[in-house]
Amino acid sequence: VQLVESGGGLVQAGGSLRLSCAASRSIFSFNRMAWYRQAPGKLRDLVAAISRGGTTNYADSMKGRFTISRDNAKNTVYLQMNSLKPEDTAVYYCHALVPERLVEYNYWGQGTQVTVSS
């Protein structure tokens, strides 16, 4: 499975961006898809996740500002980011948890840079 992120860029504080993560095959059976982010010198942290059934969960600092969604028909997961803050600056990574023959595999995208200026 290949995951390709897009939609990152430079935005002013208070602005919005929508990230996309396109998978190389159907995501219908994927158990979970998520967005993580990693700022320089910091660990990679969970931003938001969505299960196969559509259940979502968010890191506390993203609740009310970010929305994760999935479009199975387009094999794509989105992250709508509103009210962006400078501390949201990071590389954002797409992650998929894929069941294959009773084993779950982790797949990562290459990341997309999000920079929020003050």
A tleap script that builds the chain and sets N, CA, C and O, in Angstrom:
source leaprc.protein.ff14SB
mol = sequence {
  NVAL GLN LEU VAL GLU SER GLY GLY GLY LEU
  VAL GLN ALA GLY GLY SER LEU ARG LEU SER
  CYS ALA ALA SER ARG SER ILE PHE SER PHE
  ASN ARG MET ALA TRP TYR ARG GLN ALA PRO
  GLY LYS LEU ARG ASP LEU VAL ALA ALA ILE
  SER ARG GLY GLY THR THR ASN TYR ALA ASP
  SER MET LYS GLY ARG PHE THR ILE SER ARG
  ASP ASN ALA LYS ASN THR VAL TYR LEU GLN
  MET ASN SER LEU LYS PRO GLU ASP THR ALA
  VAL TYR TYR CYS HIE ALA LEU VAL PRO GLU
  ARG LEU VAL GLU TYR ASN TYR TRP GLY GLN
  GLY THR GLN VAL THR VAL SER CSER
}
set mol.1.N position { 0.846 -1.191 0.000 }
set mol.1.CA position { 0.000 0.000 0.000 }
set mol.1.C position { 0.882 1.241 0.000 }
set mol.1.O position { 1.799 1.365 0.812 }
set mol.2.N position { 0.602 2.136 -0.899 }
set mol.2.CA position { 1.302 3.429 -0.920 }
set mol.2.C position { 0.321 4.524 -0.536 }
set mol.2.O position { -0.833 4.537 -0.966 }
set mol.3.N position { 0.810 5.436 0.282 }
set mol.3.CA position { 0.009 6.563 0.722 }
set mol.3.C position { 0.708 7.839 0.268 }
set mol.3.O position { 1.903 8.013 0.505 }
set mol.4.N position { -0.023 8.714 -0.371 }
set mol.4.CA position { 0.555 9.955 -0.882 }
set mol.4.C position { -0.220 11.134 -0.322 }
set mol.4.O position { -1.409 11.304 -0.594 }
set mol.5.N position { 0.476 11.945 0.467 }
set mol.5.CA position { -0.154 13.128 1.055 }
set mol.5.C position { -0.004 14.326 0.126 }
set mol.5.O position { 0.935 14.407 -0.667 }
set mol.6.N position { -0.929 15.232 0.240 }
set mol.6.CA position { -0.857 16.492 -0.488 }
set mol.6.C position { -1.664 17.533 0.271 }
set mol.6.O position { -2.434 17.209 1.174 }
set mol.7.N position { -1.470 18.802 -0.117 }
set mol.7.CA position { -2.263 19.867 0.468 }
set mol.7.C position { -1.544 20.713 1.495 }
set mol.7.O position { -2.096 21.704 1.973 }
set mol.8.N position { -0.324 20.344 1.845 }
set mol.8.CA position { 0.420 21.150 2.786 }
set mol.8.C position { 0.867 22.460 2.165 }
set mol.8.O position { 0.720 22.676 0.962 }
set mol.9.N position { 1.416 23.331 3.002 }
set mol.9.CA position { 1.896 24.601 2.493 }
set mol.9.C position { 2.070 25.611 3.596 }
set mol.9.O position { 2.091 25.270 4.779 }
set mol.10.N position { 2.195 26.859 3.193 }
set mol.10.CA position { 2.376 27.971 4.122 }
set mol.10.C position { 1.055 28.729 4.259 }
set mol.10.O position { 0.420 29.080 3.264 }
set mol.11.N position { 0.660 28.971 5.488 }
set mol.11.CA position { -0.596 29.673 5.738 }
set mol.11.C position { -0.414 30.574 6.949 }
set mol.11.O position { 0.389 30.278 7.834 }
set mol.12.N position { -1.145 31.651 6.987 }
set mol.12.CA position { -1.092 32.551 8.139 }
set mol.12.C position { -1.924 32.003 9.290 }
set mol.12.O position { -2.872 31.244 9.084 }
set mol.13.N position { -1.560 32.393 10.485 }
set mol.13.CA position { -2.325 31.994 11.664 }
set mol.13.C position { -3.793 32.381 11.490 }
set mol.13.O position { -4.112 33.478 11.032 }
set mol.14.N position { -4.675 31.460 11.864 }
set mol.14.CA position { -6.103 31.669 11.690 }
set mol.14.C position { -6.648 31.131 10.380 }
set mol.14.O position { -7.861 31.063 10.183 }
set mol.15.N position { -5.749 30.751 9.492 }
set mol.15.CA position { -6.163 30.241 8.193 }
set mol.15.C position { -6.500 28.762 8.230 }
set mol.15.O position { -6.508 28.128 9.285 }
set mol.16.N position { -6.780 28.225 7.038 }
set mol.16.CA position { -7.197 26.830 6.898 }
set mol.16.C position { -6.404 26.126 5.808 }
set mol.16.O position { -5.916 26.747 4.864 }
set mol.17.N position { -6.293 24.829 5.963 }
set mol.17.CA position { -5.721 23.966 4.937 }
set mol.17.C position { -6.480 22.647 4.957 }
set mol.17.O position { -7.014 22.242 5.990 }
set mol.18.N position { -6.523 21.986 3.816 }
set mol.18.CA position { -7.077 20.639 3.768 }
set mol.18.C position { -6.023 19.697 3.209 }
set mol.18.O position { -5.574 19.849 2.072 }
set mol.19.N position { -5.642 18.742 4.006 }
set mol.19.CA position { -4.694 17.724 3.583 }
set mol.19.C position { -5.452 16.532 3.009 }
set mol.19.O position { -6.552 16.202 3.452 }
set mol.20.N position { -4.845 15.900 2.020 }
set mol.20.CA position { -5.403 14.691 1.420 }
set mol.20.C position { -4.377 13.573 1.491 }
set mol.20.O position { -3.172 13.806 1.402 }
set mol.21.N position { -4.870 12.375 1.651 }
set mol.21.CA position { -4.015 11.196 1.646 }
set mol.21.C position { -4.656 10.178 0.707 }
set mol.21.O position { -5.704 9.608 1.012 }
set mol.22.N position { -4.022 9.964 -0.423 }
set mol.22.CA position { -4.547 9.041 -1.423 }
set mol.22.C position { -3.833 7.701 -1.313 }
set mol.22.O position { -2.603 7.635 -1.323 }
set mol.23.N position { -4.614 6.645 -1.208 }
set mol.23.CA position { -4.057 5.294 -1.112 }
set mol.23.C position { -4.010 4.641 -2.486 }
set mol.23.O position { -4.791 4.969 -3.379 }
set mol.24.N position { -3.079 3.714 -2.630 }
set mol.24.CA position { -2.870 3.065 -3.931 }
set mol.24.C position { -3.893 1.970 -4.214 }
set mol.24.O position { -3.964 1.449 -5.327 }
set mol.25.N position { -4.688 1.626 -3.192 }
set mol.25.CA position { -5.768 0.680 -3.424 }
set mol.25.C position { -6.937 1.002 -2.516 }
set mol.25.O position { -6.874 1.948 -1.730 }
set mol.26.N position { -7.989 0.236 -2.616 }
set mol.26.CA position { -9.199 0.505 -1.856 }
set mol.26.C position { -8.924 0.556 -0.367 }
set mol.26.O position { -8.231 -0.302 0.181 }
set mol.27.N position { -9.482 1.584 0.289 }
set mol.27.CA position { -9.312 1.736 1.731 }
set mol.27.C position { -10.501 1.163 2.493 }
set mol.27.O position { -10.561 1.257 3.719 }
set mol.28.N position { -11.439 0.574 1.773 }
set mol.28.CA position { -12.664 0.105 2.411 }
set mol.28.C position { -12.369 -0.836 3.570 }
set mol.28.O position { -13.025 -0.775 4.610 }
set mol.29.N position { -11.382 -1.705 3.388 }
set mol.29.CA position { -11.094 -2.708 4.411 }
set mol.29.C position { -10.070 -2.256 5.442 }
set mol.29.O position { -9.779 -2.988 6.388 }
set mol.30.N position { -9.527 -1.065 5.269 }
set mol.30.CA position { -8.509 -0.592 6.213 }
set mol.30.C position { -9.151 -0.414 7.585 }
set mol.30.O position { -10.203 0.215 7.701 }
set mol.31.N position { -8.535 -0.955 8.608 }
set mol.31.CA position { -9.119 -0.873 9.944 }
set mol.31.C position { -9.124 0.547 10.481 }
set mol.31.O position { -10.040 0.951 11.197 }
set mol.32.N position { -8.111 1.284 10.133 }
set mol.32.CA position { -7.976 2.628 10.700 }
set mol.32.C position { -7.082 3.447 9.795 }
set mol.32.O position { -6.104 2.935 9.250 }
set mol.33.N position { -7.408 4.701 9.635 }
set mol.33.CA position { -6.521 5.644 8.981 }
set mol.33.C position { -6.378 6.849 9.885 }
set mol.33.O position { -7.297 7.228 10.612 }
set mol.34.N position { -5.203 7.434 9.816 }
set mol.34.CA position { -4.933 8.507 10.766 }
set mol.34.C position { -3.950 9.506 10.189 }
set mol.34.O position { -3.252 9.244 9.209 }
set mol.35.N position { -3.924 10.639 10.823 }
set mol.35.CA position { -2.926 11.674 10.563 }
set mol.35.C position { -2.088 11.848 11.819 }
set mol.35.O position { -2.611 11.937 12.930 }
set mol.36.N position { -0.783 11.893 11.618 }
set mol.36.CA position { 0.172 12.193 12.670 }
set mol.36.C position { 0.951 13.432 12.232 }
set mol.36.O position { 0.934 13.822 11.065 }
set mol.37.N position { 1.624 14.028 13.191 }
set mol.37.CA position { 2.490 15.139 12.834 }
set mol.37.C position { 3.764 15.097 13.672 }
set mol.37.O position { 3.791 14.570 14.784 }
set mol.38.N position { 4.807 15.668 13.101 }
set mol.38.CA position { 6.092 15.706 13.782 }
set mol.38.C position { 6.747 17.047 13.544 }
set mol.38.O position { 7.060 17.417 12.412 }
set mol.39.N position { 6.948 17.770 14.636 }
set mol.39.CA position { 7.654 19.048 14.589 }
set mol.39.C position { 9.142 18.800 14.809 }
set mol.39.O position { 9.510 17.773 15.380 }
set mol.40.N position { 10.000 19.705 14.373 }
set mol.40.CA position { 11.445 19.511 14.545 }
set mol.40.C position { 11.806 19.269 16.005 }
set mol.40.O position { 11.394 20.012 16.896 }
set mol.41.N position { 12.580 18.218 16.228 }
set mol.41.CA position { 13.038 17.912 17.573 }
set mol.41.C position { 12.004 17.276 18.479 }
set mol.41.O position { 12.246 17.091 19.672 }
set mol.42.N position { 10.849 16.940 17.915 }
set mol.42.CA position { 9.782 16.346 18.728 }
set mol.42.C position { 9.378 14.980 18.182 }
set mol.42.O position { 9.720 14.608 17.060 }
set mol.43.N position { 8.650 14.254 19.003 }
set mol.43.CA position { 8.153 12.946 18.591 }
set mol.43.C position { 6.975 13.100 17.638 }
set mol.43.O position { 6.335 14.149 17.566 }
set mol.44.N position { 6.711 12.024 16.912 }
set mol.44.CA position { 5.554 12.009 16.032 }
set mol.44.C position { 4.309 11.735 16.876 }
set mol.44.O position { 4.243 10.735 17.591 }
set mol.45.N position { 3.333 12.624 16.789 }
set mol.45.CA position { 2.138 12.531 17.614 }
set mol.45.C position { 0.880 12.334 16.773 }
set mol.45.O position { 0.797 12.787 15.631 }
set mol.46.N position { -0.080 11.658 17.354 }
set mol.46.CA position { -1.362 11.478 16.691 }
set mol.46.C position { -2.111 12.809 16.618 }
set mol.46.O position { -2.175 13.557 17.593 }
set mol.47.N position { -2.669 13.083 15.449 }
set mol.47.CA position { -3.513 14.264 15.264 }
set mol.47.C position { -4.977 13.845 15.287 }
set mol.47.O position { -5.774 14.378 16.059 }
set mol.48.N position { -5.322 12.886 14.433 }
set mol.48.CA position { -6.705 12.428 14.323 }
set mol.48.C position { -6.723 11.057 13.667 }
set mol.48.O position { -5.822 10.710 12.903 }
set mol.49.N position { -7.753 10.285 13.970 }
set mol.49.CA position { -7.888 8.957 13.397 }
set mol.49.C position { -9.348 8.685 13.072 }
set mol.49.O position { -10.260 9.253 13.674 }
set mol.50.N position { -9.541 7.799 12.101 }
set mol.50.CA position { -10.903 7.405 11.733 }
set mol.50.C position { -10.902 5.896 11.478 }
set mol.50.O position { -10.048 5.371 10.763 }
set mol.51.N position { -11.869 5.222 12.073 }
set mol.51.CA position { -11.943 3.774 11.938 }
set mol.51.C position { -12.672 3.383 10.658 }
set mol.51.O position { -13.220 4.226 9.947 }
set mol.52.N position { -12.663 2.084 10.385 }
set mol.52.CA position { -13.365 1.590 9.204 }
set mol.52.C position { -14.846 1.926 9.279 }
set mol.52.O position { -15.493 2.162 8.259 }
set mol.53.N position { -15.374 1.944 10.496 }
set mol.53.CA position { -16.784 2.255 10.673 }
set mol.53.C position { -17.095 3.739 10.728 }
set mol.53.O position { -18.259 4.132 10.798 }
set mol.54.N position { -16.049 4.568 10.697 }
set mol.54.CA position { -16.271 6.009 10.677 }
set mol.54.C position { -16.130 6.690 12.023 }
set mol.54.O position { -16.334 7.899 12.130 }
set mol.55.N position { -15.785 5.933 13.047 }
set mol.55.CA position { -15.564 6.552 14.353 }
set mol.55.C position { -14.278 7.366 14.318 }
set mol.55.O position { -13.250 6.910 13.818 }
set mol.56.N position { -14.355 8.576 14.856 }
set mol.56.CA position { -13.197 9.462 14.842 }
set mol.56.C position { -12.706 9.747 16.250 }
set mol.56.O position { -13.468 9.696 17.215 }
set mol.57.N position { -11.427 10.044 16.348 }
set mol.57.CA position { -10.885 10.546 17.601 }
set mol.57.C position { -9.780 11.538 17.279 }
set mol.57.O position { -9.106 11.438 16.253 }
set mol.58.N position { -9.611 12.496 18.180 }
set mol.58.CA position { -8.691 13.613 17.966 }
set mol.58.C position { -7.822 13.832 19.201 }
set mol.58.O position { -8.220 13.553 20.332 }
set mol.59.N position { -6.631 14.338 18.941 }
set mol.59.CA position { -5.826 14.843 20.039 }
set mol.59.C position { -6.551 16.049 20.626 }
set mol.59.O position { -7.234 16.784 19.913 }
set mol.60.N position { -6.394 16.242 21.920 }
set mol.60.CA position { -7.165 17.290 22.607 }
set mol.60.C position { -6.977 18.662 21.976 }
set mol.60.O position { -7.938 19.420 21.845 }
set mol.61.N position { -5.758 18.989 21.586 }
set mol.61.CA position { -5.491 20.337 21.081 }
set mol.61.C position { -6.083 20.572 19.688 }
set mol.61.O position { -6.102 21.707 19.210 }
set mol.62.N position { -6.565 19.509 19.031 }
set mol.62.CA position { -7.140 19.631 17.698 }
set mol.62.C position { -8.663 19.603 17.705 }
set mol.62.O position { -9.300 19.941 16.707 }
set mol.63.N position { -9.240 19.204 18.820 }
set mol.63.CA position { -10.699 19.091 18.874 }
set mol.63.C position { -11.351 20.438 18.598 }
set mol.63.O position { -10.988 21.459 19.181 }
set mol.64.N position { -12.319 20.409 17.697 }
set mol.64.CA position { -13.028 21.631 17.345 }
set mol.64.C position { -12.375 22.427 16.235 }
set mol.64.O position { -12.992 23.327 15.666 }
set mol.65.N position { -11.126 22.102 15.921 }
set mol.65.CA position { -10.428 22.823 14.839 }
set mol.65.C position { -10.175 21.941 13.632 }
set mol.65.O position { -10.241 22.405 12.494 }
set mol.66.N position { -9.887 20.671 13.877 }
set mol.66.CA position { -9.546 19.741 12.796 }
set mol.66.C position { -10.673 18.727 12.615 }
set mol.66.O position { -11.354 18.355 13.570 }
set mol.67.N position { -10.853 18.290 11.376 }
set mol.67.CA position { -11.842 17.267 11.072 }
set mol.67.C position { -11.234 16.246 10.122 }
set mol.67.O position { -10.719 16.596 9.060 }
set mol.68.N position { -11.299 14.987 10.516 }
set mol.68.CA position { -10.827 13.912 9.653 }
set mol.68.C position { -12.031 13.248 8.995 }
set mol.68.O position { -13.080 13.074 9.616 }
set mol.69.N position { -11.862 12.884 7.737 }
set mol.69.CA position { -12.938 12.199 7.020 }
set mol.69.C position { -12.323 11.247 6.003 }
set mol.69.O position { -11.155 11.373 5.636 }
set mol.70.N position { -13.127 10.297 5.557 }
set mol.70.CA position { -12.633 9.355 4.555 }
set mol.70.C position { -13.659 9.200 3.447 }
set mol.70.O position { -14.866 9.185 3.689 }
set mol.71.N position { -13.158 9.086 2.239 }
set mol.71.CA position { -14.010 8.850 1.079 }
set mol.71.C position { -13.560 7.526 0.472 }
set mol.71.O position { -12.584 7.474 -0.276 }
set mol.72.N position { -14.273 6.471 0.800 }
set mol.72.CA position { -13.883 5.148 0.334 }
set mol.72.C position { -13.908 5.046 -1.188 }
set mol.72.O position { -13.107 4.323 -1.780 }
set mol.73.N position { -14.819 5.762 -1.809 }
set mol.73.CA position { -14.924 5.703 -3.268 }
set mol.73.C position { -13.691 6.286 -3.953 }
set mol.73.O position { -13.334 5.878 -5.059 }
set mol.74.N position { -13.046 7.241 -3.288 }
set mol.74.CA position { -11.860 7.884 -3.853 }
set mol.74.C position { -10.574 7.368 -3.213 }
set mol.74.O position { -9.485 7.837 -3.542 }
set mol.75.N position { -10.696 6.414 -2.310 }
set mol.75.CA position { -9.520 5.859 -1.618 }
set mol.75.C position { -8.705 6.954 -0.946 }
set mol.75.O position { -7.475 6.929 -0.982 }
set mol.76.N position { -9.377 7.897 -0.344 }
set mol.76.CA position { -8.715 9.089 0.175 }
set mol.76.C position { -9.234 9.437 1.563 }
set mol.76.O position { -10.420 9.306 1.866 }
set mol.77.N position { -8.298 9.887 2.391 }
set mol.77.CA position { -8.625 10.424 3.709 }
set mol.77.C position { -8.221 11.891 3.716 }
set mol.77.O position { -7.207 12.283 3.137 }
set mol.78.N position { -9.033 12.681 4.381 }
set mol.78.CA position { -8.791 14.127 4.423 }
set mol.78.C position { -8.593 14.594 5.861 }
set mol.78.O position { -9.064 13.976 6.816 }
set mol.79.N position { -7.885 15.697 5.974 }
set mol.79.CA position { -7.789 16.385 7.260 }
set mol.79.C position { -8.049 17.861 6.999 }
set mol.79.O position { -7.211 18.562 6.430 }
set mol.80.N position { -9.206 18.315 7.416 }
set mol.80.CA position { -9.545 19.730 7.316 }
set mol.80.C position { -9.034 20.428 8.565 }
set mol.80.O position { -9.406 20.069 9.683 }
set mol.81.N position { -8.191 21.413 8.376 }
set mol.81.CA position { -7.580 22.115 9.498 }
set mol.81.C position { -7.997 23.580 9.456 }
set mol.81.O position { -7.697 24.295 8.500 }
set mol.82.N position { -8.683 24.012 10.490 }
set mol.82.CA position { -9.136 25.395 10.600 }
set mol.82.C position { -8.486 26.062 11.801 }
set mol.82.O position { -7.937 25.396 12.678 }
set mol.83.N position { -8.556 27.375 11.826 }
set mol.83.CA position { -8.011 28.158 12.947 }
set mol.83.C position { -6.586 27.721 13.264 }
set mol.83.O position { -6.244 27.462 14.418 }
set mol.84.N position { -5.778 27.647 12.245 }
set mol.84.CA position { -4.417 27.158 12.427 }
set mol.84.C position { -3.584 28.108 13.271 }
set mol.84.O position { -3.751 29.327 13.231 }
set mol.85.N position { -2.682 27.507 14.037 }
set mol.85.CA position { -1.804 28.244 14.934 }
set mol.85.C position { -0.352 27.959 14.566 }
set mol.85.O position { -0.062 26.924 13.965 }
set mol.86.N position { 0.555 28.852 14.914 }
set mol.86.CA position { 1.968 28.581 14.621 }
set mol.86.C position { 2.455 27.247 15.189 }
set mol.86.O position { 3.315 26.592 14.601 }
set mol.87.N position { 1.903 26.857 16.326 }
set mol.87.CA position { 2.330 25.585 16.926 }
set mol.87.C position { 1.821 24.360 16.168 }
set mol.87.O position { 2.185 23.233 16.504 }
set mol.88.N position { 0.992 24.565 15.161 }
set mol.88.CA position { 0.571 23.467 14.290 }
set mol.88.C position { 1.607 23.180 13.206 }
set mol.88.O position { 1.468 22.221 12.448 }
set mol.89.N position { 2.634 24.006 13.136 }
set mol.89.CA position { 3.683 23.798 12.145 }
set mol.89.C position { 4.381 22.462 12.377 }
set mol.89.O position { 4.877 22.190 13.470 }
set mol.90.N position { 4.413 21.637 11.339 }
set mol.90.CA position { 4.987 20.293 11.445 }
set mol.90.C position { 4.917 19.621 10.087 }
set mol.90.O position { 4.310 20.132 9.146 }
set mol.91.N position { 5.550 18.468 10.014 }
set mol.91.CA position { 5.323 17.580 8.878 }
set mol.91.C position { 4.171 16.658 9.259 }
set mol.91.O position { 4.189 16.033 10.319 }
set mol.92.N position { 3.188 16.583 8.399 }
set mol.92.CA position { 1.999 15.771 8.666 }
set mol.92.C position { 2.085 14.486 7.848 }
set mol.92.O position { 2.332 14.508 6.643 }
set mol.93.N position { 1.876 13.367 8.537 }
set mol.93.CA position { 1.995 12.058 7.923 }
set mol.93.C position { 0.655 11.324 7.949 }
set mol.93.O position { -0.091 11.388 8.926 }
set mol.94.N position { 0.379 10.643 6.876 }
set mol.94.CA position { -0.783 9.774 6.800 }
set mol.94.C position { -0.368 8.363 7.218 }
set mol.94.O position { 0.729 7.905 6.896 }
set mol.95.N position { -1.247 7.692 7.928 }
set mol.95.CA position { -0.981 6.337 8.400 }
set mol.95.C position { -2.194 5.460 8.132 }
set mol.95.O position { -3.338 5.897 8.257 }
set mol.96.N position { -1.920 4.216 7.762 }
set mol.96.CA position { -2.997 3.252 7.554 }
set mol.96.C position { -2.684 1.962 8.290 }
set mol.96.O position { -1.547 1.490 8.303 }
set mol.97.N position { -3.709 1.409 8.898 }
set mol.97.CA position { -3.610 0.116 9.570 }
set mol.97.C position { -4.415 -0.882 8.735 }
set mol.97.O position { -5.643 -0.820 8.673 }
set mol.98.N position { -3.688 -1.803 8.094 }
set mol.98.CA position { -4.302 -2.629 7.070 }
set mol.98.C position { -4.249 -4.094 7.460 }
set mol.98.O position { -3.165 -4.630 7.691 }
set mol.99.N position { -5.408 -4.759 7.538 }
set mol.99.CA position { -5.405 -6.182 7.846 }
set mol.99.C position { -5.100 -7.016 6.597 }
set mol.99.O position { -5.691 -6.821 5.535 }
set mol.100.N position { -4.183 -7.923 6.757 }
set mol.100.CA position { -3.842 -8.822 5.649 }
set mol.100.C position { -3.569 -10.193 6.242 }
set mol.100.O position { -2.611 -10.385 6.992 }
set mol.101.N position { -4.419 -11.134 5.896 }
set mol.101.CA position { -4.250 -12.514 6.378 }
set mol.101.C position { -4.091 -12.561 7.896 }
set mol.101.O position { -3.141 -13.159 8.402 }
set mol.102.N position { -4.991 -11.951 8.605 }
set mol.102.CA position { -5.068 -11.978 10.067 }
set mol.102.C position { -3.955 -11.201 10.749 }
set mol.102.O position { -3.826 -11.268 11.972 }
set mol.103.N position { -3.157 -10.474 10.002 }
set mol.103.CA position { -2.099 -9.641 10.569 }
set mol.103.C position { -2.362 -8.202 10.157 }
set mol.103.O position { -2.790 -7.933 9.035 }
set mol.104.N position { -2.099 -7.280 11.076 }
set mol.104.CA position { -2.263 -5.858 10.741 }
set mol.104.C position { -0.910 -5.266 10.379 }
set mol.104.O position { 0.081 -5.484 11.075 }
set mol.105.N position { -0.879 -4.526 9.301 }
set mol.105.CA position { 0.344 -3.889 8.856 }
set mol.105.C position { 0.189 -2.371 8.933 }
set mol.105.O position { -0.890 -1.820 8.712 }
set mol.106.N position { 1.286 -1.728 9.250 }
set mol.106.CA position { 1.321 -0.272 9.317 }
set mol.106.C position { 1.956 0.284 8.049 }
set mol.106.O position { 3.013 -0.174 7.617 }
set mol.107.N position { 1.300 1.272 7.464 }
set mol.107.CA position { 1.833 1.952 6.291 }
set mol.107.C position { 1.850 3.456 6.559 }
set mol.107.O position { 0.954 4.010 7.197 }
set mol.108.N position { 2.905 4.095 6.045 }
set mol.108.CA position { 3.075 5.544 6.233 }
set mol.108.C position { 3.275 6.222 4.888 }
set mol.108.O position { 3.849 5.655 3.959 }
set mol.109.N position { 2.789 7.444 4.814 }
set mol.109.CA position { 3.100 8.287 3.677 }
set mol.109.C position { 4.432 8.991 3.893 }
set mol.109.O position { 5.087 8.816 4.920 }
set mol.110.N position { 4.819 9.790 2.904 }
set mol.110.CA position { 6.121 10.456 2.970 }
set mol.110.C position { 6.057 11.766 3.743 }
set mol.110.O position { 7.092 12.331 4.095 }
set mol.111.N position { 4.871 12.243 4.005 }
set mol.111.CA position { 4.699 13.470 4.783 }
set mol.111.C position { 4.512 14.700 3.917 }
set mol.111.O position { 4.983 14.759 2.781 }
set mol.112.N position { 3.822 15.672 4.469 }
set mol.112.CA position { 3.635 16.956 3.805 }
set mol.112.C position { 3.838 18.059 4.835 }
set mol.112.O position { 3.321 17.986 5.950 }
set mol.113.N position { 4.591 19.077 4.450 }
set mol.113.CA position { 4.942 20.151 5.382 }
set mol.113.C position { 3.806 21.153 5.505 }
set mol.113.O position { 3.247 21.618 4.511 }
set mol.114.N position { 3.484 21.468 6.743 }
set mol.114.CA position { 2.527 22.544 7.043 }
set mol.114.C position { 3.265 23.585 7.870 }
set mol.114.O position { 3.826 23.273 8.920 }
set mol.115.N position { 3.260 24.813 7.394 }
set mol.115.CA position { 3.913 25.902 8.103 }
set mol.115.C position { 2.898 27.011 8.342 }
set mol.115.O position { 2.276 27.517 7.407 }
set mol.116.N position { 2.741 27.378 9.608 }
set mol.116.CA position { 1.781 28.424 9.980 }
set mol.116.C position { 2.566 29.614 10.494 }
set mol.116.O position { 3.281 29.512 11.491 }
set mol.117.N position { 2.434 30.732 9.818 }
set mol.117.CA position { 3.162 31.927 10.208 }
set mol.117.C position { 2.316 32.771 11.157 }
set mol.117.O position { 1.087 32.784 11.076 }
set mol.118.N position { 2.998 33.470 12.052 }
set mol.118.CA position { 2.278 34.295 13.038 }
set mol.118.C position { 2.041 35.701 12.517 }
set mol.118.O position { 1.451 36.526 13.214 }
savepdb mol mol.pdb
quit
